[in-house]
Amino acid sequence: MRSVLFDTNAYAAFLSGDESLLDVLAQAETVAMSVIVLGELHAGFRGGSRRAENERTLAEFLGKPGVSTLLLSSETAQIFGEVKDGLKRAGTPIPINDVWIAAQAIETGSVLVTFDAHFRRVPGLRLWK
């Protein structure tokens, strides 16, 4: 696997020691984290009792070689529009943040690592498992 993009639940499962995700990391040349995923994580940290610890752990993860943060671009926005419109027309919408995450995975050619089955509705999205 060349490049993978971690969804929020994949990052959480990785932290919990999910061995299948350790294998994904070992096989990937690069690991991307969407700025959208980072926002979801920070929102979750604020609601928990270990905010500082979680923020430190995330910063350490993001600082590892081969890990990068994906920002939104005008190309991301165009792909977002195509994906959102296609899902709406098909009557199979998914949460809006997940449309952004899918758009970034498509834009970068990354394999999306997620446990959310609704991503299967997105045409052209490469999924782990």
C-alpha positions, 0 to 999 in steps of 0.5 A, a space after each residue: 500500500 503506497 498511501 493511506 488516509 486514516 479516518 477518525 475511528 481508525 486512529 482511535 482503533 490504532 491507539 487501542 492497539 488494533 493489530 490489523 491497523 499496526 499491519 496497515 501502518 507497517 505496509 504503508 509508505 505514507 500515512 495521511 491525516 485529514 484536517 477534518 479528522 483532526 477537527 473531529 479528534 480535537 472535538 472529542 478530546 475536549 469532551 473527555 477527561 484526558 485532553 492534554 494526554 490525547 493532544 500530546 499523543 496526536 502530536 507525537 503521531 503527526 510528528 512521525 516520519 511519513 505522516 502528513 496532514 492533508 489540508 483542503 484545496 480547491 481540487 478537494 472542494 471540486 471533488 467534494 461537490 461531485 461526491 456530495 451531488 452523486 450521493 444525493 442523486 443516488 439517495 445515499 448521503 453520508 455525513 458531511 465530514 465524511 464527504 470531505 474525507 472521501 474527497 481527500 482520499 480520492 484527490 490523493 489516491 490514498 486508501 481510506 482506512 475506516 470502519 464506517 461501512 457508509 464509505 462504500 457508497 462513494 464511487 471511486 474511493 479506495 477502501 481498506 478491507 
